[in-house]
Amino acid sequence: MRTVLVTGPGGAGRTTVAAATALAAARRGRRTLLVSADPIPGFPDGTEPTAVTDGLWSARVDSGEHFRAELLALQDRASGVLDLLGGQRMDGEELTELPGSAQLALLHALRRAAGGDWSDGRFDLLVVDLPPLREALAVLALPEQLRRYLSRLLPPERQAARALRPMLAQLAGVPMPAQWLYEAAARKDTELATVQALIEDRATTLRLVAEPGPAAEDALRTARAGLALYGLRVDTLAVNRVLPRHSGDPWFAALAAQQEKTADHWYEEWAPTTVLCEVPHLGRDPRGPDDLALLGDGARSTAPARAGGGLAAGLDERSPGRADDPWWIEDPWGAGEPGVPDAPGAPRTAPPGARIVAAPPADGGDDPVLVWCLPLPGAAKSDLRLVRRGDELLLGVGPFHRIIPLESGLRRCTVSGAALTDGVLRVRFTPDPGLWPRSG
């Protein structure tokens, strides 16, 4: 299933563009599901996939309903512990959702679309209306982060000792972690893995929506490095609410000129790897499917040769993403042997066939050097934070952070330097003599 995740700076019209994209795909014969937390005029309001028009279904994400259902289910599973502690159960009517519940409800909807009761072959295309750009990046990073927390707090290998817990509880005089806790952690890890696989799938891309202007230009420039850090692929930048280029009104002409200047900057920064699509301003807020169809028909793409053009550009492609992962290990001297591919399910630290090279350093010393590379377009040196901790790299770019597991060969090395050049971060690793095998 092809997946398009739609986001952009707040107020840019991302929900409208997401709905127009879904409708354009359905009109081209793609069975499409639109998932959104915001109401869309003229669309049904149900939380289950409901038909909108031929080939198009929609489902609302209700964070309040999801929060109450999850907490009530947790109470049922933890009933033994609650009774032991003398806790009083809460009713659904008295529960008010807490901050963060909207993000978890969105992840739940993605899981249902990717590996739950919505993924039964009914749909060819999934269009997801995400929160504003900064929040959307945080949500898309959540599955990987939460899985890491679970593995650290409740290591799977410790579950082998669960048979000893009753005896340990008697010896210690306090209750040990109940089996339901480990089972719940395993179940949540499986659900999060399903969502993470959807986000990292080659058939999943981001569609950015921005109204051309200085504020949006700054927001996209800040977010561009974060997109690369998380390995997210942008297929289209929808330049939304574009005014007519020629107007006799000086005020409108000045606004249109400013929009055109911003769009020209975006063409220079994002093309040719990203399609730019100009979506016209209707002169009013879209009020239903007919207005959304006007937006889809009036959109002008920079890649008219692609199937459908406009908002439908690229939606027929099964694997539109990059051929390689966003980071790799390079041989600065052009020699070396192929490295060992990652094991199934392992963190993607290098693409298949990436080179892991032990080559003489440029200064003629004896120790080999490996260079780990990550494109960070738009990043500034002052925004970078890089820390090696054990077998992981803690990398920050402005407001974005990611903990990246190192490939096995790099775990036996020490970080000997780093540089940001031409939008690519290169981290130099020198093998640790105590850990790196030597011949002879």
C-alpha positions as CSV (number, residue, x, y, z in Angstrom):
1,M,0.0,0.0,0.0
2,R,1.3,3.4,-0.9
3,T,1.3,5.9,2.0
4,V,1.4,9.7,1.8
5,L,1.9,11.6,5.1
6,V,0.8,15.3,4.8
7,T,2.1,18.0,7.0
8,G,3.4,21.6,6.9
9,P,3.7,24.8,9.0
10,G,0.6,25.6,11.1
11,G,-2.2,27.3,9.2
12,A,-0.8,26.3,5.7
13,G,-3.9,24.3,4.8
14,R,-2.4,20.9,5.1
15,T,-5.8,19.3,5.9
16,T,-7.3,20.8,2.8
17,V,-4.4,19.6,0.6
18,A,-4.6,16.1,2.2
19,A,-8.3,15.8,1.4
20,A,-7.7,17.2,-2.1
21,T,-4.9,14.7,-2.7
22,A,-7.0,11.8,-1.5
23,L,-9.9,12.9,-3.8
24,A,-7.6,13.4,-6.8
25,A,-6.2,9.9,-6.3
26,A,-9.7,8.4,-6.0
27,R,-10.8,10.1,-9.2
28,R,-7.9,8.4,-10.9
29,G,-9.1,5.0,-9.8
30,R,-7.1,4.5,-6.6
31,R,-9.0,3.1,-3.7
32,T,-8.0,5.7,-1.1
33,L,-8.4,6.0,2.7
34,L,-8.0,9.5,4.2
35,V,-7.2,9.6,7.9
36,S,-7.5,13.0,9.7
37,A,-8.0,14.3,13.2
38,D,-9.6,17.5,12.0
39,P,-13.2,17.7,10.6
40,I,-13.4,18.2,6.8
41,P,-16.5,19.9,5.4
42,G,-18.7,17.5,3.4
43,F,-16.9,14.4,4.7
44,P,-18.4,11.9,7.2
45,D,-17.3,12.2,10.9
46,G,-17.0,8.5,11.8
47,T,-13.9,6.9,13.4
48,E,-14.2,3.9,11.1
49,P,-13.6,4.1,7.3
50,T,-16.7,5.5,5.8
51,A,-17.4,6.0,2.1
52,V,-17.1,9.7,0.9
53,T,-17.5,9.1,-2.9
54,D,-16.5,6.5,-5.4
55,G,-13.1,5.1,-4.4
56,L,-12.6,7.4,-1.4
57,W,-13.1,6.6,2.3
58,S,-12.3,8.7,5.4
59,A,-11.8,8.0,9.1
60,R,-11.5,10.5,11.9
61,V,-9.0,10.2,14.7
62,D,-10.9,10.7,18.0
63,S,-8.1,11.1,20.6
64,G,-10.6,11.4,23.5
65,E,-12.3,8.2,22.7
66,H,-9.0,6.4,22.2
67,F,-7.7,7.7,25.6
68,R,-10.7,6.5,27.5
69,A,-10.7,3.1,25.8
70,E,-7.0,2.6,26.5
71,L,-7.1,3.6,30.1
72,L,-10.2,1.5,30.9
73,A,-8.5,-1.5,29.2
74,L,-5.3,-0.8,31.3
75,Q,-7.4,-0.8,34.5
76,D,-8.9,-4.2,33.6
77,R,-5.4,-5.7,32.9
78,A,-4.0,-4.3,36.1
79,S,-7.0,-5.2,38.3
80,G,-4.9,-7.4,40.6
81,V,-2.3,-4.7,41.3
82,L,-5.0,-2.1,41.8
83,D,-6.9,-4.3,44.3
84,L,-3.6,-5.0,46.1
85,L,-2.9,-1.3,46.5
86,G,-6.5,-0.4,47.3
87,G,-7.0,1.7,44.2
88,Q,-10.4,2.8,43.1
89,R,-11.3,2.4,39.5
90,M,-12.4,5.3,37.3
91,D,-15.4,5.4,35.0
92,G,-15.2,6.4,31.4
93,E,-17.4,9.4,32.0
94,E,-14.9,11.0,34.4
95,L,-11.9,10.6,32.2
96,T,-10.5,13.6,30.4
97,E,-7.7,13.1,27.9
98,L,-4.2,14.2,28.9
99,P,-1.6,16.0,26.8
100,G,0.0,13.6,24.4
101,S,-3.1,11.5,23.9
102,A,-3.6,12.9,20.4
103,Q,-0.2,11.7,19.3
104,L,-0.8,8.2,20.6
105,A,-4.3,8.1,19.0
106,L,-2.7,9.0,15.7
107,L,-0.2,6.2,16.1
108,H,-3.0,3.8,16.9
109,A,-4.8,4.8,13.6
110,L,-1.6,4.2,11.7
111,R,-1.3,0.8,13.2
112,R,-4.8,-0.1,12.2
113,A,-4.1,1.1,8.7
114,A,-0.8,-0.7,8.4
115,G,-1.4,-4.0,10.3
116,G,-4.8,-3.9,11.8
117,D,-8.4,-4.3,10.8
118,W,-8.1,-1.6,8.1
119,S,-5.3,-3.3,6.2
120,D,-7.4,-6.0,4.5
121,G,-6.6,-5.1,1.0
122,R,-9.4,-2.6,0.5
123,F,-7.1,0.3,-0.1
124,D,-4.4,1.1,-2.6
125,L,-3.4,4.4,-1.0
126,L,-3.4,5.8,2.5
127,V,-3.3,9.6,2.9
128,V,-2.7,10.8,6.5
129,D,-3.3,14.3,7.6
130,L,-0.6,14.9,10.2
131,P,-0.3,17.7,12.8
132,P,1.8,20.8,12.0
133,L,5.4,20.2,10.9
134,R,7.4,20.3,14.1
135,E,4.8,18.2,16.0
136,A,4.5,15.8,13.0
137,L,8.2,15.1,13.0
138,A,8.1,14.3,16.8
139,V,5.1,12.0,16.2
140,L,6.9,10.1,13.4
141,A,9.9,9.7,15.6
142,L,7.9,8.3,18.5
143,P,7.7,4.6,17.5
144,E,11.4,4.3,17.4
145,Q,11.9,6.2,20.6
146,L,9.2,4.3,22.6
147,R,10.5,1.0,21.5
148,R,14.0,2.0,22.7
149,Y,12.5,3.0,26.1
150,L,10.6,-0.3,26.4
151,S,13.7,-2.3,25.6
152,R,15.8,-0.4,28.2
153,L,13.1,-0.5,31.0
154,L,11.8,-4.0,30.3
155,P,14.6,-5.9,28.5
156,P,13.1,-8.9,26.6
157,E,16.0,-11.2,27.8
158,R,14.9,-10.6,31.4
159,Q,11.6,-12.2,30.8
160,A,13.3,-15.6,30.8
161,A,13.4,-15.3,34.6
162,R,9.7,-14.7,35.1
163,A,9.3,-18.2,36.5
164,L,11.4,-17.2,39.5
165,R,9.3,-14.1,40.3
166,P,7.0,-15.8,42.8
167,M,9.9,-17.2,44.8
168,L,11.8,-13.9,44.6
169,A,8.6,-12.1,45.8
170,Q,8.5,-14.4,48.8
171,L,12.1,-13.8,49.6
172,A,12.0,-10.1,49.2
173,G,8.6,-9.7,50.8
174,V,7.3,-7.3,48.1
175,P,5.4,-8.1,44.9
176,M,7.5,-8.5,41.8
177,P,6.6,-7.2,38.3
178,A,3.5,-9.1,37.2
179,Q,3.4,-11.1,34.0
180,W,0.9,-8.8,32.5
181,L,3.4,-6.0,32.5
182,Y,5.9,-7.9,30.3
183,E,3.1,-9.1,28.1
184,A,1.8,-5.5,27.7
185,A,5.3,-4.3,26.8
186,A,5.7,-7.1,24.2
187,R,2.3,-6.2,22.7
188,K,3.0,-2.5,22.6
189,D,6.4,-3.2,21.0
190,T,4.8,-5.3,18.3
191,E,2.3,-2.5,17.6
192,L,5.0,0.2,17.5
193,A,7.1,-2.0,15.2
194,T,4.2,-2.1,12.8
195,V,3.9,1.7,12.7
196,Q,7.7,2.1,12.5
197,A,7.7,-0.2,9.5
198,L,5.0,1.8,7.8
199,I,6.9,5.1,8.3
200,E,10.2,3.6,7.0
201,D,8.6,1.7,4.1
202,R,9.9,2.7,0.6
203,A,6.3,3.3,-0.4
204,T,5.8,6.0,2.3
205,T,6.6,9.6,1.6
206,L,5.9,13.0,3.0
207,R,4.0,15.7,1.3
208,L,4.8,19.2,2.7
209,V,2.2,22.0,2.5
210,A,3.3,25.6,2.8
211,E,1.8,29.0,1.9
212,P,4.6,30.9,0.3
213,G,6.0,33.6,2.5
214,P,9.0,34.4,4.8
215,A,7.6,32.6,7.9
216,A,7.0,29.3,5.9
217,E,10.4,29.7,4.3
218,D,12.1,29.8,7.7
219,A,10.0,26.9,9.0
220,L,10.9,24.6,6.0
221,R,14.6,25.6,6.2
222,T,14.6,24.6,9.9
223,A,12.7,21.3,9.3
224,R,14.7,20.2,6.2
225,A,17.6,18.9,8.3
226,G,15.2,17.2,10.7
227,L,13.6,15.4,7.8
228,A,17.0,14.0,6.7
229,L,17.9,13.1,10.3
230,Y,14.8,10.9,10.7
231,G,15.2,9.4,7.2
232,L,11.9,10.8,5.9
233,R,11.5,11.2,2.1
234,V,9.6,14.2,0.7
235,D,7.9,13.5,-2.6
236,T,6.1,16.8,-3.1
237,L,6.1,20.4,-1.7
238,A,2.6,21.8,-2.2
239,V,2.9,25.5,-2.6
240,N,-0.6,26.4,-1.3
241,R,-3.0,29.3,-1.8
242,V,-1.1,30.7,-4.7
243,L,-2.5,34.1,-5.9
244,P,-2.9,35.0,-9.6
245,R,0.4,36.2,-11.0
246,H,-1.1,39.2,-12.8
247,S,-3.4,41.6,-11.0
248,G,-4.3,45.3,-11.6
249,D,-4.6,45.8,-7.8
250,P,-1.2,47.0,-6.5
251,W,-1.9,45.3,-3.1
252,F,-2.6,41.9,-4.6
253,A,0.2,42.3,-7.1
254,A,2.7,42.9,-4.2
255,L,1.5,39.8,-2.4
256,A,1.7,37.7,-5.6
257,A,5.2,39.0,-6.2
258,Q,6.3,38.0,-2.7
259,Q,4.8,34.5,-3.2
260,E,6.6,34.1,-6.5
261,K,9.9,35.1,-4.9
262,T,9.5,32.5,-2.1
263,A,8.4,29.8,-4.6
264,D,11.5,30.5,-6.7
265,H,13.7,30.0,-3.6
266,W,11.9,26.7,-3.0
267,Y,12.5,25.6,-6.5
268,E,16.2,26.2,-6.1
269,E,16.4,24.4,-2.7
270,W,14.1,21.4,-3.2
271,A,14.2,20.6,-7.0
272,P,14.9,18.3,-8.7
273,T,14.6,15.6,-5.9
274,T,11.2,17.0,-4.8
275,V,8.3,17.9,-7.0
276,L,6.8,21.3,-6.4
277,C,3.1,21.7,-7.0
278,E,1.4,25.1,-6.9
279,V,-2.2,24.9,-5.5
280,P,-4.3,27.9,-6.5
281,H,-6.2,30.1,-4.0
282,L,-9.9,29.7,-4.5
283,G,-10.7,33.1,-3.0
284,R,-12.6,31.4,-0.2
285,D,-12.2,28.5,2.2
286,P,-13.0,25.1,0.5
287,R,-16.5,24.0,1.5
288,G,-16.7,20.4,0.3
289,P,-15.7,17.8,-2.3
290,D,-16.5,20.1,-5.3
291,D,-14.1,22.7,-4.0
292,L,-11.5,20.1,-3.3
293,A,-11.8,18.8,-6.9
294,L,-11.2,22.4,-8.1
295,L,-8.0,22.5,-6.1
296,G,-6.9,19.2,-7.5
297,D,-7.7,20.1,-11.1
298,G,-6.1,23.6,-10.8
299,A,-2.8,22.4,-9.2
300,R,0.2,22.9,-11.4
301,S,3.1,20.5,-11.0
302,T,6.8,21.0,-11.9
303,A,6.7,17.4,-13.2
304,P,3.8,17.4,-15.7
305,A,5.1,14.2,-17.3
306,R,4.5,12.2,-14.1
307,A,1.3,10.2,-13.9
308,G,-1.6,12.5,-13.1
309,G,0.4,15.7,-12.6
310,G,-0.7,18.1,-10.0
311,L,-1.7,16.7,-6.6
312,A,-1.9,13.2,-8.1
313,A,1.7,13.3,-9.2
314,G,3.6,10.2,-8.1
315,L,0.7,8.5,-6.4
316,D,0.8,5.6,-8.9
317,E,4.4,4.8,-8.0
318,R,4.8,1.9,-5.7
319,S,8.2,2.8,-4.4
320,P,8.8,6.5,-4.9
321,G,11.4,6.9,-2.2
322,R,15.2,7.1,-2.4
323,A,17.0,4.0,-3.5
324,D,19.4,4.2,-0.5
325,D,19.1,4.9,3.1
326,P,20.0,8.4,4.2
327,W,23.3,7.4,5.8
328,W,26.2,5.3,4.6
329,I,29.8,4.5,5.3
330,E,32.2,5.7,2.6
331,D,35.8,4.9,1.6
332,P,37.6,8.2,1.2
333,W,40.4,6.5,-0.7
334,G,38.2,4.6,-3.2
335,A,39.2,1.1,-2.1
336,G,37.8,-1.5,0.2
337,E,35.6,-4.5,0.5
338,P,31.8,-4.7,0.9
339,G,30.6,-4.8,4.4
340,V,28.2,-7.2,6.0
341,P,24.5,-6.4,5.3
342,D,22.3,-5.6,8.3
343,A,20.5,-8.5,9.9
344,P,16.7,-8.7,9.3
345,G,15.0,-6.3,11.7
346,A,18.2,-4.6,12.7
347,P,18.5,-0.8,12.7
348,R,19.2,0.5,9.2
349,T,22.7,2.0,9.7
350,A,23.8,1.6,6.1
351,P,22.2,0.5,2.8
352,P,22.7,-3.1,1.5
353,G,26.1,-3.4,0.0
354,A,27.5,-0.3,1.8
355,R,31.3,-0.3,2.1
356,I,32.9,-0.7,5.5
357,V,36.5,0.1,4.7
358,A,39.7,-0.2,6.6
359,A,42.0,2.1,4.6
360,P,45.2,3.9,5.4
361,P,44.6,7.4,6.8
362,A,45.6,10.4,4.8
363,D,48.5,11.3,7.1
364,G,50.2,7.9,6.4
365,G,49.7,6.4,9.8
366,D,49.0,2.8,10.6
367,D,45.4,2.9,11.8
368,P,42.6,2.6,9.3
369,V,39.8,5.2,9.2
370,L,36.1,4.8,8.5
371,V,33.9,7.7,7.6
372,W,30.2,7.6,8.5
373,C,28.1,10.1,6.4
374,L,24.7,11.6,6.9
375,P,23.2,14.3,4.6
376,L,21.8,17.2,6.6
377,P,20.7,19.8,4.0
378,G,20.3,23.2,5.4
379,A,22.0,22.4,8.7
380,A,24.5,24.9,10.3
381,K,27.5,23.8,12.3
382,S,26.3,25.8,15.3
383,D,23.1,23.7,15.4
384,L,24.8,20.3,15.5
385,R,25.3,18.3,18.7
386,L,27.1,15.0,18.5
387,V,27.9,12.6,21.4
388,R,29.1,9.0,21.3
389,R,27.7,6.9,24.1
390,G,28.4,3.2,24.0
391,D,27.1,1.7,20.8
392,E,25.0,4.7,19.9
393,L,25.4,8.2,18.5
394,L,23.3,10.9,20.1
395,L,22.8,13.4,17.3
396,G,21.0,16.7,17.5
397,V,20.2,19.2,14.7
398,G,18.5,22.4,16.0
399,P,15.3,21.2,17.7
400,F,15.6,17.7,16.4
401,H,17.2,14.8,18.1
402,R,17.9,11.1,17.3
403,I,19.7,8.3,18.9
404,I,21.3,6.2,16.2
405,P,22.6,2.7,16.8
406,L,26.1,2.1,15.3
407,E,26.9,-0.6,12.8
408,S,28.8,-3.4,14.3
409,G,32.1,-2.4,12.7
410,L,31.9,1.1,14.1
411,R,31.2,-0.1,17.6
412,R,34.9,-1.2,17.8
413,C,36.1,2.3,16.9
414,T,36.5,5.7,18.6
415,V,35.3,8.9,17.1
416,S,38.3,10.8,15.8
417,G,36.6,13.8,14.3
418,A,33.5,15.2,12.5
419,A,32.8,17.9,9.9
420,L,29.8,19.3,8.1
421,T,30.7,20.0,4.5
422,D,28.3,20.8,1.6
423,G,25.3,19.7,3.7
424,V,26.8,16.3,4.6
425,L,27.9,15.4,8.1
426,R,31.0,13.1,8.1
427,V,32.1,11.4,11.3
428,R,35.5,9.9,11.3
429,F,36.1,6.6,13.2
430,T,39.4,5.1,14.1
431,P,39.5,1.5,15.2
432,D,40.2,0.9,18.9
433,P,43.4,-1.3,19.0
434,G,42.0,-3.2,21.9
435,L,38.8,-4.2,20.0
436,W,39.8,-4.2,16.3
437,P,41.3,-7.5,15.0
438,R,44.7,-7.2,13.5
439,S,46.3,-9.5,10.9
440,G,49.7,-11.0,11.4
